[in-house]
Amino acid sequence: MVNKKIIIKNPSGLHLRPAGLLCETAVRFKSLITFRYQNNGVANSKSVLSVLGACIQCGDEVEFFCEGEDEEEALNTIINMIENGLGENEDE
C-alpha cells in the first residue's frame, strides 16, 4: 500500500466535473483507491457519489491510499491530476 497527502487547489473543490474526472481515472486501475478526509471519513475514489459525498472544498487536505498491483502508478497519476487542477483552470 502507498499513500500521500495533498491539498485540494480547485477553487470549487471536488464538485461534479473534477469528481467525475477523478473517478474516471481511478477506475482505469486495478488497485483499490480511497482517500481519507476531515474527521477520518473515507471515500472510494472510483465512486462519484462517494467522492461528492465527502464534500471536499478548496484548501482541504486529503490522503490518498492505493493498494494493488498498480498502486504506485495509480497514486502518481491521481496526485498529478490533482496538482494540475483536475482539468480546471484556477482563473475560471
Biopython code that builds the backbone (N, CA, C, O; Angstrom):
import numpy as np
from Bio.PDB.StructureBuilder import StructureBuilder

atoms = [
    (1, "MET", "N", (0.844, -1.185, 0.000)),
    (1, "MET", "CA", (0.000, 0.000, 0.000)),
    (1, "MET", "C", (0.882, 1.239, 0.000)),
    (1, "MET", "O", (1.899, 1.299, 0.692)),
    (2, "VAL", "N", (0.471, 2.230, -0.794)),
    (2, "VAL", "CA", (1.158, 3.516, -0.833)),
    (2, "VAL", "C", (0.142, 4.608, -0.529)),
    (2, "VAL", "O", (-1.050, 4.450, -0.791)),
    (3, "ASN", "N", (0.619, 5.711, 0.023)),
    (3, "ASN", "CA", (-0.299, 6.799, 0.340)),
    (3, "ASN", "C", (0.423, 8.138, 0.272)),
    (3, "ASN", "O", (1.647, 8.212, 0.371)),
    (4, "LYS", "N", (-0.368, 9.193, 0.099)),
    (4, "LYS", "CA", (0.185, 10.546, 0.055)),
    (4, "LYS", "C", (-0.906, 11.550, 0.388)),
    (4, "LYS", "O", (-2.053, 11.409, -0.034)),
    (5, "LYS", "N", (-0.524, 12.571, 1.158)),
    (5, "LYS", "CA", (-1.439, 13.674, 1.473)),
    (5, "LYS", "C", (-1.271, 14.777, 0.443)),
    (5, "LYS", "O", (-0.179, 15.012, -0.073)),
    (6, "ILE", "N", (-2.387, 15.453, 0.155)),
    (6, "ILE", "CA", (-2.359, 16.565, -0.797)),
    (6, "ILE", "C", (-3.462, 17.553, -0.444)),
    (6, "ILE", "O", (-4.506, 17.179, 0.091)),
    (7, "ILE", "N", (-3.211, 18.812, -0.753)),
    (7, "ILE", "CA", (-4.206, 19.877, -0.544)),
    (7, "ILE", "C", (-4.964, 20.074, -1.854)),
    (7, "ILE", "O", (-4.352, 20.190, -2.916)),
    (8, "ILE", "N", (-6.283, 20.112, -1.782)),
    (8, "ILE", "CA", (-7.116, 20.341, -2.961)),
    (8, "ILE", "C", (-7.065, 21.823, -3.314)),
    (8, "ILE", "O", (-7.376, 22.678, -2.484)),
    (9, "LYS", "N", (-6.668, 22.125, -4.560)),
    (9, "LYS", "CA", (-6.483, 23.507, -5.007)),
    (9, "LYS", "C", (-7.643, 24.034, -5.844)),
    (9, "LYS", "O", (-7.745, 25.243, -6.052)),
    (10, "ASN", "N", (-8.515, 23.160, -6.327)),
    (10, "ASN", "CA", (-9.620, 23.602, -7.172)),
    (10, "ASN", "C", (-10.468, 24.631, -6.432)),
    (10, "ASN", "O", (-10.900, 24.371, -5.309)),
    (11, "PRO", "N", (-10.715, 25.787, -7.033)),
    (11, "PRO", "CA", (-11.480, 26.849, -6.364)),
    (11, "PRO", "C", (-12.847, 26.387, -5.853)),
    (11, "PRO", "O", (-13.315, 26.863, -4.819)),
    (12, "SER", "N", (-13.481, 25.472, -6.566)),
    (12, "SER", "CA", (-14.799, 24.986, -6.150)),
    (12, "SER", "C", (-14.736, 23.619, -5.477)),
    (12, "SER", "O", (-15.771, 22.987, -5.266)),
    (13, "GLY", "N", (-13.537, 23.160, -5.139)),
    (13, "GLY", "CA", (-13.396, 21.860, -4.503)),
    (13, "GLY", "C", (-13.667, 20.729, -5.488)),
    (13, "GLY", "O", (-13.534, 20.898, -6.700)),
    (14, "LEU", "N", (-14.047, 19.586, -4.954)),
    (14, "LEU", "CA", (-14.340, 18.430, -5.813)),
    (14, "LEU", "C", (-15.830, 18.373, -6.121)),
    (14, "LEU", "O", (-16.546, 17.505, -5.623)),
    (15, "HIS", "N", (-16.289, 19.315, -6.951)),
    (15, "HIS", "CA", (-17.681, 19.290, -7.399)),
    (15, "HIS", "C", (-17.801, 18.274, -8.535)),
    (15, "HIS", "O", (-16.847, 17.537, -8.786)),
    (16, "LEU", "N", (-18.910, 18.212, -9.211)),
    (16, "LEU", "CA", (-19.209, 17.122, -10.146)),
    (16, "LEU", "C", (-18.165, 16.911, -11.242)),
    (16, "LEU", "O", (-17.746, 15.776, -11.469)),
    (17, "ARG", "N", (-17.744, 17.949, -11.911)),
    (17, "ARG", "CA", (-16.807, 17.777, -13.034)),
    (17, "ARG", "C", (-15.459, 17.206, -12.585)),
    (17, "ARG", "O", (-15.034, 16.190, -13.136)),
    (18, "PRO", "N", (-14.761, 17.812, -11.605)),
    (18, "PRO", "CA", (-13.490, 17.225, -11.183)),
    (18, "PRO", "C", (-13.664, 15.876, -10.482)),
    (18, "PRO", "O", (-12.799, 15.008, -10.591)),
    (19, "ALA", "N", (-14.764, 15.698, -9.772)),
    (19, "ALA", "CA", (-15.018, 14.400, -9.131)),
    (19, "ALA", "C", (-15.195, 13.316, -10.197)),
    (19, "ALA", "O", (-14.694, 12.202, -10.045)),
    (20, "GLY", "N", (-15.910, 13.648, -11.274)),
    (20, "GLY", "CA", (-16.105, 12.702, -12.371)),
    (20, "GLY", "C", (-14.787, 12.345, -13.042)),
    (20, "GLY", "O", (-14.555, 11.184, -13.380)),
    (21, "LEU", "N", (-13.928, 13.334, -13.236)),
    (21, "LEU", "CA", (-12.620, 13.081, -13.844)),
    (21, "LEU", "C", (-11.755, 12.211, -12.935)),
    (21, "LEU", "O", (-11.065, 11.306, -13.404)),
    (22, "LEU", "N", (-11.796, 12.488, -11.642)),
    (22, "LEU", "CA", (-11.054, 11.682, -10.673)),
    (22, "LEU", "C", (-11.515, 10.225, -10.730)),
    (22, "LEU", "O", (-10.692, 9.312, -10.790)),
    (23, "CYS", "N", (-12.818, 10.013, -10.711)),
    (23, "CYS", "CA", (-13.370, 8.660, -10.746)),
    (23, "CYS", "C", (-13.069, 7.963, -12.071)),
    (23, "CYS", "O", (-12.710, 6.786, -12.092)),
    (24, "GLU", "N", (-13.215, 8.687, -13.163)),
    (24, "GLU", "CA", (-12.946, 8.133, -14.490)),
    (24, "GLU", "C", (-11.503, 7.636, -14.581)),
    (24, "GLU", "O", (-11.232, 6.603, -15.193)),
    (25, "THR", "N", (-10.599, 8.368, -13.978)),
    (25, "THR", "CA", (-9.190, 7.970, -13.970)),
    (25, "THR", "C", (-8.963, 6.793, -13.023)),
    (25, "THR", "O", (-8.265, 5.840, -13.369)),
    (26, "ALA", "N", (-9.545, 6.861, -11.844)),
    (26, "ALA", "CA", (-9.335, 5.811, -10.831)),
    (26, "ALA", "C", (-9.804, 4.441, -11.315)),
    (26, "ALA", "O", (-9.159, 3.435, -11.020)),
    (27, "VAL", "N", (-10.905, 4.383, -12.046)),
    (27, "VAL", "CA", (-11.424, 3.078, -12.478)),
    (27, "VAL", "C", (-10.525, 2.393, -13.502)),
    (27, "VAL", "O", (-10.683, 1.199, -13.759)),
    (28, "ARG", "N", (-9.588, 3.126, -14.088)),
    (28, "ARG", "CA", (-8.662, 2.512, -15.043)),
    (28, "ARG", "C", (-7.626, 1.624, -14.357)),
    (28, "ARG", "O", (-6.958, 0.824, -15.012)),
    (29, "PHE", "N", (-7.495, 1.765, -13.048)),
    (29, "PHE", "CA", (-6.505, 0.996, -12.297)),
    (29, "PHE", "C", (-7.145, -0.176, -11.573)),
    (29, "PHE", "O", (-8.305, -0.117, -11.164)),
    (30, "LYS", "N", (-6.366, -1.243, -11.422)),
    (30, "LYS", "CA", (-6.845, -2.429, -10.716)),
    (30, "LYS", "C", (-6.816, -2.239, -9.203)),
    (30, "LYS", "O", (-7.565, -2.892, -8.476)),
    (31, "SER", "N", (-5.956, -1.350, -8.735)),
    (31, "SER", "CA", (-5.794, -1.121, -7.297)),
    (31, "SER", "C", (-7.047, -0.530, -6.664)),
    (31, "SER", "O", (-7.845, 0.139, -7.322)),
    (32, "LEU", "N", (-7.198, -0.792, -5.379)),
    (32, "LEU", "CA", (-8.211, -0.131, -4.569)),
    (32, "LEU", "C", (-7.685, 1.279, -4.312)),
    (32, "LEU", "O", (-6.561, 1.438, -3.837)),
    (33, "ILE", "N", (-8.475, 2.294, -4.614)),
    (33, "ILE", "CA", (-8.047, 3.686, -4.435)),
    (33, "ILE", "C", (-9.086, 4.399, -3.572)),
    (33, "ILE", "O", (-10.236, 4.576, -3.974)),
    (34, "THR", "N", (-8.656, 4.799, -2.390)),
    (34, "THR", "CA", (-9.540, 5.513, -1.471)),
    (34, "THR", "C", (-8.834, 6.779, -1.002)),
    (34, "THR", "O", (-7.634, 6.952, -1.218)),
    (35, "PHE", "N", (-9.592, 7.658, -0.358)),
    (35, "PHE", "CA", (-8.947, 8.798, 0.287)),
    (35, "PHE", "C", (-9.623, 9.094, 1.613)),
    (35, "PHE", "O", (-10.827, 8.906, 1.784)),
    (36, "ARG", "N", (-8.810, 9.561, 2.538)),
    (36, "ARG", "CA", (-9.286, 9.956, 3.866)),
    (36, "ARG", "C", (-9.377, 11.471, 3.885)),
    (36, "ARG", "O", (-8.483, 12.162, 3.397)),
    (37, "TYR", "N", (-10.460, 11.982, 4.451)),
    (37, "TYR", "CA", (-10.675, 13.424, 4.544)),
    (37, "TYR", "C", (-11.042, 13.785, 5.963)),
    (37, "TYR", "O", (-10.990, 12.934, 6.851)),
    (38, "GLN", "N", (-11.414, 15.037, 6.196)),
    (38, "GLN", "CA", (-11.665, 15.538, 7.550)),
    (38, "GLN", "C", (-12.446, 14.558, 8.413)),
    (38, "GLN", "O", (-13.309, 13.826, 7.928)),
    (39, "ASN", "N", (-12.126, 14.561, 9.691)),
    (39, "ASN", "CA", (-12.782, 13.702, 10.684)),
    (39, "ASN", "C", (-12.696, 12.218, 10.339)),
    (39, "ASN", "O", (-13.596, 11.449, 10.673)),
    (40, "ASN", "N", (-11.619, 11.817, 9.672)),
    (40, "ASN", "CA", (-11.339, 10.420, 9.335)),
    (40, "ASN", "C", (-12.393, 9.757, 8.450)),
    (40, "ASN", "O", (-12.544, 8.536, 8.473)),
    (41, "GLY", "N", (-13.121, 10.556, 7.672)),
    (41, "GLY", "CA", (-14.034, 9.983, 6.694)),
    (41, "GLY", "C", (-13.215, 9.329, 5.586)),
    (41, "GLY", "O", (-12.101, 9.764, 5.294)),
    (42, "VAL", "N", (-13.763, 8.287, 4.973)),
    (42, "VAL", "CA", (-13.074, 7.597, 3.880)),
    (42, "VAL", "C", (-14.010, 7.527, 2.680)),
    (42, "VAL", "O", (-15.188, 7.194, 2.812)),
    (43, "ALA", "N", (-13.463, 7.850, 1.497)),
    (43, "ALA", "CA", (-14.245, 7.814, 0.261)),
    (43, "ALA", "C", (-13.581, 6.887, -0.746)),
    (43, "ALA", "O", (-12.357, 6.769, -0.795)),
    (44, "ASN", "N", (-14.413, 6.234, -1.547)),
    (44, "ASN", "CA", (-13.953, 5.382, -2.633)),
    (44, "ASN", "C", (-13.737, 6.263, -3.857)),
    (44, "ASN", "O", (-14.684, 6.864, -4.366)),
    (45, "SER", "N", (-12.498, 6.341, -4.332)),
    (45, "SER", "CA", (-12.180, 7.217, -5.461)),
    (45, "SER", "C", (-12.775, 6.750, -6.778)),
    (45, "SER", "O", (-12.734, 7.482, -7.767)),
    (46, "LYS", "N", (-13.327, 5.543, -6.808)),
    (46, "LYS", "CA", (-13.929, 5.018, -8.036)),
    (46, "LYS", "C", (-15.439, 5.246, -8.087)),
    (46, "LYS", "O", (-16.104, 4.820, -9.031)),
    (47, "SER", "N", (-15.976, 5.918, -7.068)),
    (47, "SER", "CA", (-17.414, 6.182, -6.985)),
    (47, "SER", "C", (-17.675, 7.684, -6.936)),
    (47, "SER", "O", (-17.263, 8.357, -5.991)),
    (48, "VAL", "N", (-18.356, 8.207, -7.949)),
    (48, "VAL", "CA", (-18.665, 9.635, -7.986)),
    (48, "VAL", "C", (-19.481, 10.035, -6.756)),
    (48, "VAL", "O", (-19.224, 11.080, -6.158)),
    (49, "LEU", "N", (-20.453, 9.219, -6.376)),
    (49, "LEU", "CA", (-21.281, 9.551, -5.209)),
    (49, "LEU", "C", (-20.456, 9.587, -3.930)),
    (49, "LEU", "O", (-20.685, 10.434, -3.066)),
    (50, "SER", "N", (-19.504, 8.677, -3.804)),
    (50, "SER", "CA", (-18.633, 8.654, -2.629)),
    (50, "SER", "C", (-17.755, 9.903, -2.589)),
    (50, "SER", "O", (-17.597, 10.516, -1.533)),
    (51, "VAL", "N", (-17.188, 10.281, -3.725)),
    (51, "VAL", "CA", (-16.336, 11.474, -3.797)),
    (51, "VAL", "C", (-17.155, 12.730, -3.512)),
    (51, "VAL", "O", (-16.734, 13.574, -2.720)),
    (52, "LEU", "N", (-18.319, 12.864, -4.147)),
    (52, "LEU", "CA", (-19.172, 14.031, -3.909)),
    (52, "LEU", "C", (-19.645, 14.089, -2.459)),
    (52, "LEU", "O", (-19.746, 15.168, -1.876)),
    (53, "GLY", "N", (-19.931, 12.936, -1.884)),
    (53, "GLY", "CA", (-20.401, 12.857, -0.501)),
    (53, "GLY", "C", (-19.367, 13.317, 0.513)),
    (53, "GLY", "O", (-19.714, 13.665, 1.642)),
    (54, "ALA", "N", (-18.100, 13.320, 0.118)),
    (54, "ALA", "CA", (-17.034, 13.772, 1.015)),
    (54, "ALA", "C", (-17.041, 15.290, 1.175)),
    (54, "ALA", "O", (-16.447, 15.816, 2.116)),
    (55, "CYS", "N", (-17.713, 16.000, 0.257)),
    (55, "CYS", "CA", (-17.838, 17.468, 0.311)),
    (55, "CYS", "C", (-16.480, 18.159, 0.457)),
    (55, "CYS", "O", (-16.301, 19.009, 1.330)),
    (56, "ILE", "N", (-15.532, 17.792, -0.396)),
    (56, "ILE", "CA", (-14.185, 18.351, -0.341)),
    (56, "ILE", "C", (-14.179, 19.765, -0.930)),
    (56, "ILE", "O", (-14.628, 19.989, -2.054)),
    (57, "GLN", "N", (-13.667, 20.697, -0.156)),
    (57, "GLN", "CA", (-13.597, 22.103, -0.554)),
    (57, "GLN", "C", (-12.151, 22.498, -0.874)),
    (57, "GLN", "O", (-11.211, 21.780, -0.533)),
    (58, "CYS", "N", (-11.991, 23.629, -1.521)),
    (58, "CYS", "CA", (-10.668, 24.184, -1.800)),
    (58, "CYS", "C", (-9.926, 24.375, -0.474)),
    (58, "CYS", "O", (-10.472, 24.934, 0.478)),
    (59, "GLY", "N", (-8.697, 23.911, -0.427)),
    (59, "GLY", "CA", (-7.883, 24.041, 0.776)),
    (59, "GLY", "C", (-7.945, 22.843, 1.707)),
    (59, "GLY", "O", (-7.154, 22.753, 2.646)),
    (60, "ASP", "N", (-8.870, 21.922, 1.467)),
    (60, "ASP", "CA", (-8.959, 20.715, 2.299)),
    (60, "ASP", "C", (-7.786, 19.789, 2.017)),
    (60, "ASP", "O", (-7.343, 19.667, 0.875)),
    (61, "GLU", "N", (-7.285, 19.138, 3.059)),
    (61, "GLU", "CA", (-6.233, 18.137, 2.896)),
    (61, "GLU", "C", (-6.876, 16.761, 2.829)),
    (61, "GLU", "O", (-7.712, 16.415, 3.663)),
    (62, "VAL", "N", (-6.485, 15.989, 1.841)),
    (62, "VAL", "CA", (-6.941, 14.605, 1.729)),
    (62, "VAL", "C", (-5.720, 13.703, 1.619)),
    (62, "VAL", "O", (-4.662, 14.127, 1.154)),
    (63, "GLU", "N", (-5.875, 12.466, 2.047)),
    (63, "GLU", "CA", (-4.788, 11.490, 1.955)),
    (63, "GLU", "C", (-5.262, 10.320, 1.115)),
    (63, "GLU", "O", (-6.207, 9.622, 1.482)),
    (64, "PHE", "N", (-4.598, 10.108, -0.018)),
    (64, "PHE", "CA", (-4.943, 9.018, -0.916)),
    (64, "PHE", "C", (-4.210, 7.751, -0.537)),
    (64, "PHE", "O", (-3.041, 7.786, -0.153)),
    (65, "PHE", "N", (-4.908, 6.623, -0.647)),
    (65, "PHE", "CA", (-4.347, 5.303, -0.380)),
    (65, "PHE", "C", (-4.599, 4.428, -1.602)),
    (65, "PHE", "O", (-5.729, 4.334, -2.080)),
    (66, "CYS", "N", (-3.563, 3.796, -2.099)),
    (66, "CYS", "CA", (-3.686, 2.883, -3.232)),
    (66, "CYS", "C", (-3.100, 1.541, -2.824)),
    (66, "CYS", "O", (-2.002, 1.469, -2.273)),
    (67, "GLU", "N", (-3.846, 0.484, -3.102)),
    (67, "GLU", "CA", (-3.385, -0.851, -2.742)),
    (67, "GLU", "C", (-3.715, -1.821, -3.868)),
    (67, "GLU", "O", (-4.878, -2.016, -4.221)),
    (68, "GLY", "N", (-2.657, -2.431, -4.431)),
    (68, "GLY", "CA", (-2.855, -3.390, -5.506)),
    (68, "GLY", "C", (-1.647, -3.439, -6.417)),
    (68, "GLY", "O", (-0.619, -2.814, -6.153)),
    (69, "GLU", "N", (-1.790, -4.193, -7.493)),
    (69, "GLU", "CA", (-0.647, -4.434, -8.372)),
    (69, "GLU", "C", (-0.129, -3.202, -9.094)),
    (69, "GLU", "O", (1.046, -3.158, -9.458)),
    (70, "ASP", "N", (-0.971, -2.205, -9.309)),
    (70, "ASP", "CA", (-0.538, -0.983, -9.993)),
    (70, "ASP", "C", (-0.624, 0.238, -9.073)),
    (70, "ASP", "O", (-0.868, 1.355, -9.529)),
    (71, "GLU", "N", (-0.419, 0.009, -7.773)),
    (71, "GLU", "CA", (-0.613, 1.057, -6.766)),
    (71, "GLU", "C", (0.278, 2.281, -6.962)),
    (71, "GLU", "O", (-0.193, 3.408, -6.804)),
    (72, "GLU", "N", (1.540, 2.090, -7.299)),
    (72, "GLU", "CA", (2.456, 3.227, -7.484)),
    (72, "GLU", "C", (1.997, 4.114, -8.647)),
    (72, "GLU", "O", (1.924, 5.336, -8.518)),
    (73, "GLU", "N", (1.691, 3.484, -9.773)),
    (73, "GLU", "CA", (1.235, 4.232, -10.947)),
    (73, "GLU", "C", (-0.086, 4.944, -10.656)),
    (73, "GLU", "O", (-0.282, 6.095, -11.048)),
    (74, "ALA", "N", (-0.980, 4.251, -9.969)),
    (74, "ALA", "CA", (-2.279, 4.838, -9.635)),
    (74, "ALA", "C", (-2.105, 6.077, -8.760)),
    (74, "ALA", "O", (-2.694, 7.121, -9.039)),
    (75, "LEU", "N", (-1.304, 5.967, -7.711)),
    (75, "LEU", "CA", (-1.101, 7.100, -6.805)),
    (75, "LEU", "C", (-0.447, 8.269, -7.542)),
    (75, "LEU", "O", (-0.886, 9.412, -7.406)),
    (76, "ASN", "N", (0.590, 7.990, -8.314)),
    (76, "ASN", "CA", (1.268, 9.063, -9.047)),
    (76, "ASN", "C", (0.331, 9.761, -10.021)),
    (76, "ASN", "O", (0.371, 10.985, -10.144)),
    (77, "THR", "N", (-0.506, 9.007, -10.710)),
    (77, "THR", "CA", (-1.448, 9.586, -11.672)),
    (77, "THR", "C", (-2.475, 10.463, -10.977)),
    (77, "THR", "O", (-2.736, 11.582, -11.420)),
    (78, "ILE", "N", (-3.057, 9.973, -9.901)),
    (78, "ILE", "CA", (-4.080, 10.729, -9.162)),
    (78, "ILE", "C", (-3.485, 12.013, -8.583)),
    (78, "ILE", "O", (-4.079, 13.084, -8.711)),
    (79, "ILE", "N", (-2.328, 11.912, -7.954)),
    (79, "ILE", "CA", (-1.688, 13.089, -7.355)),
    (79, "ILE", "C", (-1.351, 14.114, -8.439)),
    (79, "ILE", "O", (-1.574, 15.310, -8.248)),
    (80, "ASN", "N", (-0.818, 13.657, -9.571)),
    (80, "ASN", "CA", (-0.512, 14.561, -10.688)),
    (80, "ASN", "C", (-1.755, 15.292, -11.167)),
    (80, "ASN", "O", (-1.718, 16.498, -11.410)),
    (81, "MET", "N", (-2.850, 14.565, -11.301)),
    (81, "MET", "CA", (-4.106, 15.178, -11.761)),
    (81, "MET", "C", (-4.564, 16.271, -10.797)),
    (81, "MET", "O", (-4.983, 17.348, -11.221)),
    (82, "ILE", "N", (-4.482, 15.986, -9.517)),
    (82, "ILE", "CA", (-4.922, 16.966, -8.518)),
    (82, "ILE", "C", (-4.006, 18.188, -8.534)),
    (82, "ILE", "O", (-4.477, 19.323, -8.470)),
    (83, "GLU", "N", (-2.697, 17.951, -8.619)),
    (83, "GLU", "CA", (-1.749, 19.070, -8.668)),
    (83, "GLU", "C", (-1.976, 19.946, -9.898)),
    (83, "GLU", "O", (-1.676, 21.139, -9.877)),
    (84, "ASN", "N", (-2.505, 19.356, -10.964)),
    (84, "ASN", "CA", (-2.770, 20.092, -12.207)),
    (84, "ASN", "C", (-4.212, 20.603, -12.305)),
    (84, "ASN", "O", (-4.638, 21.044, -13.372)),
    (85, "GLY", "N", (-4.960, 20.547, -11.208)),
    (85, "GLY", "CA", (-6.287, 21.156, -11.149)),
    (85, "GLY", "C", (-7.448, 20.298, -11.643)),
    (85, "GLY", "O", (-8.554, 20.810, -11.812)),
    (86, "LEU", "N", (-7.226, 19.020, -11.876)),
    (86, "LEU", "CA", (-8.309, 18.127, -12.311)),
    (86, "LEU", "C", (-9.090, 18.688, -13.497)),
    (86, "LEU", "O", (-10.319, 18.641, -13.531)),
    (87, "GLY", "N", (-8.351, 19.216, -14.458)),
    (87, "GLY", "CA", (-8.977, 19.702, -15.682)),
    (87, "GLY", "C", (-9.619, 21.070, -15.581)),
    (87, "GLY", "O", (-10.307, 21.502, -16.505)),
    (88, "GLU", "N", (-9.401, 21.762, -14.460)),
    (88, "GLU", "CA", (-9.979, 23.087, -14.298)),
    (88, "GLU", "C", (-8.881, 24.122, -14.164)),
    (88, "GLU", "O", (-7.831, 23.869, -13.573)),
    (89, "ASN", "N", (-9.140, 25.278, -14.717)),
    (89, "ASN", "CA", (-8.208, 26.387, -14.619)),
    (89, "ASN", "C", (-8.553, 27.193, -13.376)),
    (89, "ASN", "O", (-9.713, 27.543, -13.164)),
    (90, "GLU", "N", (-7.562, 27.485, -12.564)),
    (90, "GLU", "CA", (-7.805, 28.240, -11.312)),
    (90, "GLU", "C", (-8.323, 29.644, -11.574)),
    (90, "GLU", "O", (-8.863, 30.274, -10.665)),
    (91, "ASP", "N", (-8.173, 30.153, -12.797)),
    (91, "ASP", "CA", (-8.636, 31.500, -13.128)),
    (91, "ASP", "C", (-10.108, 31.558, -13.495)),
    (91, "ASP", "O", (-10.655, 32.644, -13.690)),
    (92, "GLU", "N", (-10.768, 30.385, -13.593)),
    (92, "GLU", "CA", (-12.178, 30.355, -14.010)),
    (92, "GLU", "C", (-13.075, 30.888, -12.922)),
    (92, "GLU", "O", (-14.292, 30.938, -13.095)),
]
sb = StructureBuilder()
sb.init_structure("model")
sb.init_model(0)
sb.init_chain("A")
sb.init_seg("    ")
for serial, (resi, resn, name, xyz) in enumerate(atoms, 1):
    if name == "N":
        sb.init_residue(resn, " ", resi, " ")
    sb.init_atom(name, np.array(xyz, "f"), 0.0, 1.0, " ", f" {name:<3s}", serial, name[0])
structure = sb.get_structure()
